[in-house]
Amino acid sequence: MHTLNVALGVRSYPIHIGRGLLDRPDLILPQLRTRKLAVVTNEVVGPLYLERLCAGLRREKLEVVSVILPDGEAHKEWRTLNLIFDMLLRERCERSSTLIALGGGVVGDMGGFAAACYQRGIDFIQVPTTLLAQVDSSVGGKTAINHPLGKNMIGAFHQPRLVLADTETLSTLPAREFSAGLAEVIKYGLIRDAGFFAWLEQNIDALRALEPAALAWAIERSCHAKAEIVAADETEQGERALLNLGHTFGHAIETGLGYGQWLHGEGVAAGAMMAAELSRRLGWLGDEEMARIERLFERAGLPVFGPALGVPRYLELMAHDKKVEAGKLRFVLLRGLGRAVVTSEAATAEVAAAIEARCR
């Protein structure tokens, strides 16, 4: 097991990464204020891991209640969120109770948002079971649900007490879901770690084969990068916005197609290629760097072109992006591999040309 720390003063918390951690209730016990736990999972993850997690907790004489949500991005909305509140109220969970989110990014976002709202805030623990959640969405305290006009537009910053990433859960992850997680891993190399990007070029096949040493290293390095950025800018006032490379375009893809048609990581990959294309058009990124980025995403099993929604539709959807400031859209772009910047310099005509060039 490897342990990292997200340094947020009195709200600091550990990230444990390793095999078999679902069977380690001793890692959870120190984070509890009462002996009542509520577990939120979904209809895919629940049959695989819910009883295993709960059995260990009950052996420690903890009272565990649970709710199983429908699976998928299309259900990341108010009606599903209310299923969590219904369970918390029905089971008489108190302000001192703890909520555990067992699942991927959708479960983590919704469980965290429910914890942020219930009785004005209760503790929660992230137990991510997908690669994307383990390297990105479970760390940093961003919680949200979607709105028809924009992804993750309704939410709160609410930090977990603990992140418990059991890498064994990745063995049951469909290949498409695993590739989607690799998009966020590649993102860390692009925004601030050219050495990690080069390592990924050498080891992407080992990662897709679930080679344990390569997988553990990629997850740890990704979490370390995320933890550093979150510690420096918890509520995304500056540096943390760099983590959104590809997300402005990618969220437009997800919203425009209908939530769940493309996985989040697939949208991020195609969006990162649009951001790279815009960077190239601004003279910030060379052709060879552009080609290396495209090759790595392709080798990871990810799309490198977005769907042809039409430039006007992309621009309309992107106008709802959370990085819009004073009515002006800011982009995360690249001034080279490992050198991301947030900028509002790009003209609309250049943005439109970049979108058109990377759509099919």
Secondary structure in CASP SS format (residue, H / E / C, confidence):
PFRMAT SS
TARGET T0000
AUTHOR 0000-0000-0000
METHOD secondary structure of the structure
MODEL  1
M C 1.00
H E 1.00
T E 1.00
L E 1.00
N E 1.00
V E 1.00
A C 1.00
L C 1.00
G H 1.00
V H 1.00
R H 1.00
S C 1.00
Y E 1.00
P E 1.00
I E 1.00
H E 1.00
I E 1.00
G E 1.00
R C 1.00
G C 1.00
L H 1.00
L H 1.00
D H 1.00
R C 1.00
P H 1.00
D H 1.00
L H 1.00
I H 1.00
L H 1.00
P H 1.00
Q H 1.00
L C 1.00
R C 1.00
T C 1.00
R C 1.00
K E 1.00
L E 1.00
A E 1.00
V E 1.00
V E 1.00
T E 1.00
N E 1.00
E C 1.00
V C 1.00
V H 1.00
G H 1.00
P H 1.00
L H 1.00
Y H 1.00
L H 1.00
E H 1.00
R H 1.00
L H 1.00
C H 1.00
A H 1.00
G H 1.00
L H 1.00
R H 1.00
R H 1.00
E C 1.00
K C 1.00
L C 1.00
E E 1.00
V E 1.00
V E 1.00
S E 1.00
V E 1.00
I E 1.00
L E 1.00
P C 1.00
D C 1.00
G C 1.00
E H 1.00
A H 1.00
H H 1.00
K C 1.00
E C 1.00
W H 1.00
R H 1.00
T H 1.00
L H 1.00
N H 1.00
L H 1.00
I H 1.00
F H 1.00
D H 1.00
M H 1.00
L H 1.00
L H 1.00
R H 1.00
E C 1.00
R C 1.00
C C 1.00
E C 1.00
R C 1.00
S C 1.00
S C 1.00
T E 1.00
L E 1.00
I E 1.00
A E 1.00
L E 1.00
G E 1.00
G C 1.00
G H 1.00
V H 1.00
V H 1.00
G H 1.00
D H 1.00
M H 1.00
G H 1.00
G H 1.00
F H 1.00
A H 1.00
A H 1.00
A H 1.00
C H 1.00
Y H 1.00
Q H 1.00
R H 1.00
G C 1.00
I C 1.00
D E 1.00
F E 1.00
I E 1.00
Q E 1.00
V E 1.00
P E 1.00
T C 1.00
T C 1.00
L H 1.00
L H 1.00
A H 1.00
Q H 1.00
V H 1.00
D H 1.00
S H 1.00
S C 1.00
V C 1.00
G C 1.00
G C 1.00
K E 1.00
T E 1.00
A E 1.00
I E 1.00
N E 1.00
H E 1.00
P C 1.00
L C 1.00
G E 1.00
K E 1.00
N E 1.00
M E 1.00
I E 1.00
G E 1.00
A E 1.00
F E 1.00
H C 1.00
Q C 1.00
P C 1.00
R C 1.00
L E 1.00
V E 1.00
L E 1.00
A E 1.00
D E 1.00
T H 1.00
E H 1.00
T H 1.00
L H 1.00
S H 1.00
T H 1.00
L C 1.00
P C 1.00
A H 1.00
R H 1.00
E H 1.00
F H 1.00
S H 1.00
A H 1.00
G H 1.00
L H 1.00
A H 1.00
E H 1.00
V H 1.00
I H 1.00
K H 1.00
Y H 1.00
G H 1.00
L H 1.00
I H 1.00
R H 1.00
D C 1.00
A H 1.00
G H 1.00
F H 1.00
F H 1.00
A H 1.00
W H 1.00
L H 1.00
E H 1.00
Q H 1.00
N H 1.00
I H 1.00
D H 1.00
A H 1.00
L H 1.00
R H 1.00
A C 1.00
L C 1.00
E C 1.00
P H 1.00
A H 1.00
A H 1.00
L H 1.00
A H 1.00
W H 1.00
A H 1.00
I H 1.00
E H 1.00
R H 1.00
S H 1.00
C H 1.00
H H 1.00
A H 1.00
K H 1.00
A H 1.00
E H 1.00
I H 1.00
V H 1.00
A H 1.00
A H 1.00
D C 1.00
E C 1.00
T C 1.00
E C 1.00
Q C 1.00
G C 1.00
E H 1.00
R H 1.00
A H 1.00
L H 1.00
L H 1.00
N H 1.00
L C 1.00
G C 1.00
H H 1.00
T H 1.00
F H 1.00
G H 1.00
H H 1.00
A H 1.00
I H 1.00
E H 1.00
T H 1.00
G H 1.00
L H 1.00
G C 1.00
Y C 1.00
G C 1.00
Q C 1.00
W C 1.00
L C 1.00
H H 1.00
G H 1.00
E H 1.00
G H 1.00
V H 1.00
A H 1.00
A H 1.00
G H 1.00
A H 1.00
M H 1.00
M H 1.00
A H 1.00
A H 1.00
E H 1.00
L H 1.00
S H 1.00
R H 1.00
R H 1.00
L C 1.00
G C 1.00
W C 1.00
L C 1.00
G C 1.00
D H 1.00
E H 1.00
E H 1.00
M H 1.00
A H 1.00
R H 1.00
I H 1.00
E H 1.00
R H 1.00
L H 1.00
F H 1.00
E H 1.00
R H 1.00
A C 1.00
G C 1.00
L C 1.00
P C 1.00
V C 1.00
F C 1.00
G E 1.00
P C 1.00
A C 1.00
L C 1.00
G C 1.00
V H 1.00
P H 1.00
R H 1.00
Y H 1.00
L H 1.00
E H 1.00
L H 1.00
M H 1.00
A C 1.00
H C 1.00
D C 1.00
K C 1.00
K C 1.00
V C 1.00
E E 1.00
A C 1.00
G C 1.00
K E 1.00
L C 1.00
R C 1.00
F E 1.00
V E 1.00
L E 1.00
L E 1.00
R C 1.00
G C 1.00
L C 1.00
G C 1.00
R C 1.00
A E 1.00
V E 1.00
V E 1.00
T E 1.00
S C 1.00
E C 1.00
A C 1.00
A C 1.00
T H 1.00
A H 1.00
E H 1.00
V H 1.00
A H 1.00
A H 1.00
A H 1.00
I H 1.00
E H 1.00
A H 1.00
R C 1.00
C E 1.00
R C 1.00
END
